Amino acid sequence: MKIGFVGLGQMGWPMFKNLASKVGARKIIGFDCSSSRMSELRDTHESAGTLASSINELFDVDVLITMLPHGKAVQSVILGEGGTGLIANLKEAAIVIDMSSSSPADTKFLYKALKSKHIRLCDAPVSGSVAKAKASTLSIMLGCDNDLAEQVKPILMNMGTEIISTGGVGTAHAMKSLNNYLYAAGLLAASEALLMGEALGLDLEKLVDVFNSSSGRNVATETKIKQHMLAGGDFKAGFGLRLMAKDLSITHGLKDSLGFLPPQLDLCFRTWQDAIQKLPEQADNTEIMRYLKKELTPTPSRESV
């Protein structure tokens, strides 16, 4: 079996290397749509699979994995303009595994296009940081029928430790988007609580201890605040503010299918959209607290407790 991998960015590159080390470097070929990224990898990579000189070298793969910024980028690579993408020459019965954070609507559109060519699709977005990608300990959601799931799970297990079958095609991307919204809401609430504690003159280290030993704990309180967000913190938790905003846009877009817009989702969406206009392009998602600190106007009278 020959595997193609498109998207060798911060997450994709360690995933590609782990896959190559476990299935064999000769069995996997990688490509990134950025020519500068490809040049960089050719200069630095350590025989972690084959790097393609052109995306056309991926035509004969049995399995194609995509790890791209969003569903539109996936469609551009696979469908191209008028069916001129990889779909034009992929093997019949090839399998496409989209591990990007794509919109469920984009996934279903792609599924129909590929099905007409007898190419199978599953959505397999990941949850976890760059560190987990490097350690191959990602959690992977998998949307496809059971037969296809059994075929692709051995491949995915080379990149993650937990594979969660979510149902039919599109369900994994839907669940990933809801999970990302829940994380963002927790981070937003945790950031506000920290700023409130600071304004009250509280010991923030102890405040976080209270959160983590009580009902307020969440991923942000457990793995982001002390590690990256308190005084002197680096605000580099490994996930970009703009990527978080993009993920929230996907979840916000579900309103068309839902028939309603949850108010807290709308608040998170609008907060991150405003933040990306005011913070540097490379800002980490934890910098949402810095954004809030600048935006919140203190009341005229404050008393510490």
CORKA-V96672 format. One record per pair of residues at least 24 apart in sequence whose ideal C-beta (glycine too) atoms are under 6 Angstrom apart, sorted by the first residue. I is the first residue (numbers start at 1). J is the second residue. If there is no record, write none. Layout:
((I:J) (I:J))
This chain:
((1:62) (2:27) (2:61) (2:62) (3:28) (3:63) (4:29) (4:58) (4:61) (4:64) (5:30) (5:65) (6:31) (6:66) (6:77) (7:66) (7:67) (7:68) (8:32) (10:130) (11:133) (12:67) (14:133) (14:134) (15:133) (15:159) (17:48) (18:136) (18:158) (18:159) (19:158) (20:48) (20:49) (22:158) (25:49) (31:55) (59:89) (62:94) (63:95) (64:96) (65:97) (66:98) (66:100) (67:99) (67:100) (68:100) (71:102) (71:103) (71:106) (74:98) (74:100) (74:102) (75:110) (79:113) (87:117) (90:119) (92:118) (93:118) (94:119) (95:120) (96:121) (97:122) (97:124) (97:152) (98:123) (99:124) (99:126) (101:125) (101:247) (102:173) (103:250) (104:170) (104:173) (104:174) (107:170) (107:173) (108:170) (111:169) (120:148) (121:169) (122:148) (122:152) (123:172) (123:173) (125:172) (125:173) (125:176) (129:238) (130:238) (137:161) (141:166) (141:172) (141:175) (141:176) (142:172) (143:169) (143:170) (143:171) (143:172) (144:169) (177:250) (177:251) (180:247) (181:251) (181:265) (183:219) (184:244) (184:248) (184:268) (185:268) (186:218) (186:220) (187:220) (188:268) (190:220) (190:221) (191:288) (191:289) (191:292) (195:293) (199:302) (200:304) (200:305) (201:304) (204:230) (224:286) (228:286) (229:286) (229:289) (235:284) (235:286) (235:287) (236:284) (237:284) (237:286) (239:285) (241:276) (241:279) (241:283) (241:285) (241:287) (242:276) (244:272) (244:285) (245:272) (245:276) (248:272))
